[in-house]
Amino acid sequence: MSDTLPDRLCADPKSPFYNEKLMETGVGIRFNGQEKTNVHEYCVSEGWVRVTVGNTVDRKGNPMTMKFKGTVEPYIKAADAAPGPDA
């Protein structure tokens, strides 16, 4: 798999921008220089992210999201994270 990430990626399997292999690998997002862990969808070229709002869901069971504009920097999370002392 290449190290380049798509311009747009979504965590919803019903979305056309969903990529199962990337979601399993782990994608991190830096938004305006801060690490975000609740990003549901992002678009680099348009400069926005959709973040989930707590545990709230709509009537169809989809997470409620808010859209924020700014600088989006996606990256692949390190798969070789150091294991804890128990491992």
PLY file of the C-alpha trace (Angstrom):
ply
format ascii 1.0
element vertex 87
property float x
property float y
property float z
element edge 86
property int vertex1
property int vertex2
end_header
0.00 0.00 0.00
1.35 3.43 -0.85
2.01 6.10 1.76
-0.20 8.66 0.02
-3.57 9.22 1.58
-6.71 10.10 -0.39
-7.92 13.68 -0.60
-11.15 12.67 1.11
-11.86 9.83 3.53
-14.91 8.85 5.58
-15.38 6.39 8.45
-18.92 5.44 7.34
-19.00 2.17 5.33
-22.00 3.45 3.33
-20.00 6.43 2.02
-18.32 6.34 -1.42
-15.21 7.79 0.28
-14.83 4.84 2.69
-11.63 2.75 2.40
-11.57 -0.35 4.60
-7.82 -1.03 4.26
-6.91 2.50 5.37
-9.35 2.39 8.28
-7.78 -0.86 9.51
-4.27 0.58 9.16
-5.21 3.68 11.10
-5.31 7.26 9.88
-4.53 10.19 12.16
-5.65 13.77 11.56
-4.00 17.02 12.55
-6.50 19.87 12.24
-5.08 23.39 12.58
-2.00 21.86 14.21
-3.88 19.84 16.85
-4.33 16.07 16.96
-8.01 15.10 16.59
-9.32 11.66 17.53
-13.02 12.15 16.78
-12.84 12.90 13.04
-15.59 11.15 11.08
-14.71 12.51 7.62
-12.14 14.87 6.12
-11.32 16.63 2.84
-7.83 18.09 2.37
-8.45 20.08 -0.83
-11.55 21.83 0.55
-9.99 22.19 4.03
-12.66 20.76 6.33
-13.31 17.96 8.80
-16.50 16.49 10.23
-16.14 15.56 13.89
-18.56 13.51 15.95
-20.43 15.27 18.74
-20.13 13.06 21.81
-22.18 9.89 21.64
-25.26 11.52 20.09
-26.89 9.85 17.12
-29.66 10.84 14.74
-32.90 8.90 14.38
-31.28 6.53 11.89
-28.43 5.68 14.27
-25.74 7.71 12.47
-23.41 9.84 14.61
-24.19 13.55 14.81
-21.35 15.59 13.31
-20.18 19.18 13.02
-18.17 20.57 10.11
-15.11 22.77 10.77
-12.91 24.53 8.22
-9.14 24.86 8.54
-5.86 23.14 7.69
-6.19 19.33 7.43
-3.09 17.10 7.66
-3.81 13.35 7.46
-1.12 10.78 8.26
-0.82 7.04 8.72
-0.49 6.06 12.38
2.63 4.10 13.28
1.82 0.40 13.28
4.96 -0.41 15.26
3.92 1.27 18.51
5.93 0.03 21.45
4.06 -2.64 23.45
3.46 -2.15 27.15
5.46 -3.96 29.88
2.81 -6.73 30.08
3.16 -7.80 26.46
0 1
1 2
2 3
3 4
4 5
5 6
6 7
7 8
8 9
9 10
10 11
11 12
12 13
13 14
14 15
15 16
16 17
17 18
18 19
19 20
20 21
21 22
22 23
23 24
24 25
25 26
26 27
27 28
28 29
29 30
30 31
31 32
32 33
33 34
34 35
35 36
36 37
37 38
38 39
39 40
40 41
41 42
42 43
43 44
44 45
45 46
46 47
47 48
48 49
49 50
50 51
51 52
52 53
53 54
54 55
55 56
56 57
57 58
58 59
59 60
60 61
61 62
62 63
63 64
64 65
65 66
66 67
67 68
68 69
69 70
70 71
71 72
72 73
73 74
74 75
75 76
76 77
77 78
78 79
79 80
80 81
81 82
82 83
83 84
84 85
85 86
